[in-house]
Amino acid sequence: MEKRVQSCLDEQYLIKLTQDLIRVRTPNPPADYSEISPRMKSLMEGLGLNVKVMEGFEGKPNVVGLWAGTDPEGPTLLVDGHMDVVPAGDGWDVDPWAAEIRDGAIWGRGSADMKHALAITASVIRALKQAGFTPRGNLLFSATVDDETAGLFGSKYVIEEGLKLAGWPRPAFHLLLEPTNWDVDVAFKGRVWIKITVKGKSAHGGSPEKGVSAIVKMMELTRRLFAMERHTHPLMPADTLNIGTIEGGEKTNIVPESCTATFDYRFVSPCSSDQAIQRFQDVISDMERTDPDFHVSEFSWFEKRDPTETDLKAPALNLLCDCIKDYSDRPGRLAGSLSAGNTYWSMRQGGRIAMSGPGDPSIIHTNKECIPIKDLVEGARIVAAFVVRFLG
Ligand SMILES: [Zn+2]
């Protein structure tokens, strides 16, 4: 069956559909789905799927198609991609919305992130149908909104509300076809954004010994924060810390009374975001114990996300890695990444996931975004093999 499905894959259909979807402009902002959403709906209906528009908020129409399997107890596979893209920006050598073919690649915004993935999934379903494949489990195909702005009515809504309202099965495995050059991303860093204000005591700039410089104290605090242990993880780079903003003092000849800085801390598991915040508080307490002139007047966080990791023993991960090795020269290896994207919501519900797909992650969101046709076709072959092996 796998061979028959592969022989039914139509490269020209795939290329043309990728171009057509790029040409339907969906920059976010402004996130206008009025053209792409009906387009995806009729595409999925044309493939013979049961289609629902899952709209948790006006103007946020996720489109989801279901191909029900023969075994009601069979596993459900979700193949997922987002319909929005980042704005085109400047400096392109080509028209970013024309989906021109040059040097063996399709160029334009969304060519690799990720209209190509929607086209691949549609092409695979078309080939599966033509080959007479009957899935044992269920296949869900989702085209979601608002990935690029991490909105609450995209994938989050589909996974937490939409599927339930439709009475559709919850996915046993969520394959998000984001461009990773087919690395299989399964572990994602956590992050906390923290704001700290240090209070000093003002004095004449000519006699700093009479005051307490909040800036000097902040310098010592940041030195200690940067000296925190950087924890490591087998699948992703070690913890990182960035000072995003720093502000303090009023005038050159006054000892500064106040200094405020914001920090972006990215950390690997096992560590919850609460524990990550505690690491900051420990450094502060330590400094307060040893320096009576050191005072923190404000400590707050304004963003926190726990690290997430899927079950690394999930058999689907081996299946996927095998398909990647069988149909490309990529290593088919497990990896980690900064952000889980749509799969975050599945993992929160205990679902198993992989974020993996064709396309070079280093050129997305740039004016060099393209997808080599070879990678596009290879991508369809890998997804087709995976669906047959997972649901067959
Ligand atoms: Zn993306």
Residues whose N, C-alpha, C, O or C-beta is under 5 A from the ligand:
A	BS01	ZN	D113 M114 E178
